[in-house]
Amino acid sequence: MNETPAELVCAYQNYAAKKRSGKKPLDAIRFVSFDAETTSLDPLQAGVVALGAVAVLDGDIQMDD
């Protein structure tokens, strides 16, 4: 593999466009973004302090959801 990072990004975008052909545009899909607050950056020692989630639709965070 001798592709430059830009070539890899372009190849991925082409692949993703083919896979999404005929489907809903990504900005029309509602998705949920999760976040976790932990006591440490060490995954073997950290404890979970808080979890959060927000819904996103059309590029906008859905504050009423």
CORKA-V785862 format. One record per residue. N is the residue number from 1. RES is the residue in three letters. SS is DSSP state (H for helix, E for strand, C for the rest). Layout:
n=N res=RES ss=SS
n=N res=RES ss=SS
This chain:
n=1 res=MET ss=C
n=2 res=ASN ss=C
n=3 res=GLU ss=C
n=4 res=THR ss=C
n=5 res=PRO ss=H
n=6 res=ALA ss=H
n=7 res=GLU ss=H
n=8 res=LEU ss=H
n=9 res=VAL ss=H
n=10 res=CYS ss=H
n=11 res=ALA ss=H
n=12 res=TYR ss=H
n=13 res=GLN ss=H
n=14 res=ASN ss=H
n=15 res=TYR ss=H
n=16 res=ALA ss=H
n=17 res=ALA ss=H
n=18 res=LYS ss=H
n=19 res=LYS ss=H
n=20 res=ARG ss=H
n=21 res=SER ss=C
n=22 res=GLY ss=C
n=23 res=LYS ss=C
n=24 res=LYS ss=C
n=25 res=PRO ss=C
n=26 res=LEU ss=H
n=27 res=ASP ss=H
n=28 res=ALA ss=H
n=29 res=ILE ss=C
n=30 res=ARG ss=C
n=31 res=PHE ss=E
n=32 res=VAL ss=E
n=33 res=SER ss=E
n=34 res=PHE ss=E
n=35 res=ASP ss=E
n=36 res=ALA ss=E
n=37 res=GLU ss=E
n=38 res=THR ss=E
n=39 res=THR ss=C
n=40 res=SER ss=C
n=41 res=LEU ss=C
n=42 res=ASP ss=C
n=43 res=PRO ss=C
n=44 res=LEU ss=C
n=45 res=GLN ss=C
n=46 res=ALA ss=C
n=47 res=GLY ss=C
n=48 res=VAL ss=E
n=49 res=VAL ss=E
n=50 res=ALA ss=E
n=51 res=LEU ss=E
n=52 res=GLY ss=E
n=53 res=ALA ss=E
n=54 res=VAL ss=E
n=55 res=ALA ss=E
n=56 res=VAL ss=E
n=57 res=LEU ss=E
n=58 res=ASP ss=C
n=59 res=GLY ss=C
n=60 res=ASP ss=E
n=61 res=ILE ss=E
n=62 res=GLN ss=C
n=63 res=MET ss=C
n=64 res=ASP ss=C
n=65 res=ASP ss=C
